[in-house]
Amino acid sequence: MNKLNVELNAVSSEIDKMLTDFLHTSFDVRQKAIQAGAEVFKSAVESATPIGETGKMAQSWKIKTEYPDHRYVGNTKTAKGKVYRKTKNGKRGEAREGVPLSNVLEYKENSPHYGFIRKCFDENEAKIYQAIKSKIKNGGN
């Protein structure tokens, strides 16, 4: 191997080390940043949630934090009774209990609330990303 190849390999190795070090040192900042984005979305979806009979669904949004670098905003309120799934050919399929009410409202095509979660995300996407960027820029503070 000639001298140029050795020097390029050393530079490449040093860049890899720097990037790895950056990823490890920025872990806490990344977690705070994605949490900030998730909180913005959670607040927005709580406000956009249909009130219904009890209003409990709007109060049932939670942020799951089990996985590094990921946040899941979900709802713990379940639909009453059985919910029938639609089969691939569009016919009525199996009945299930314990289905998240948010899924029923989001995906039931004849629901007046069809797609409200996706719409809420789309309308707040810039705010969510701004919260993430701001946290990163401020070192997690």
CORFENUR-V53974 format. One record per pair of residues at least 12 apart in sequence whose C-alpha atoms are under 7 Angstrom apart, sorted by the first residue. I is the first residue (numbers start at 1). GAP is how many residues later the second one is. Records with the same first field share a line. If there is no record, write none. Layout:
# CORFENUR-V53974
I = GAP / GAP
This chain:
# CORFENUR-V53974
29 = 107 / 110 / 111
30 = 39 / 106
31 = 37 / 38
32 = 103 / 108
33 = 99 / 102 / 103 / 107
34 = 35 / 37 / 98
35 = 36
36 = 95 / 96
37 = 91 / 92 / 94 / 95
38 = 25 / 33 / 35
40 = 88
41 = 80 / 87
42 = 19 / 31
44 = 76
45 = 72 / 75
46 = 12 / 13 / 15
48 = 72
57 = 20
60 = 15 / 16 / 17
61 = 12 / 13 / 14 / 15
62 = 12 / 13
75 = 25 / 27
76 = 24
77 = 23 / 24
78 = 20 / 21 / 22 / 23
79 = 19 / 20 / 21 / 22
81 = 16
82 = 13 / 14 / 15
83 = 12 / 13 / 14 / 16
84 = 12
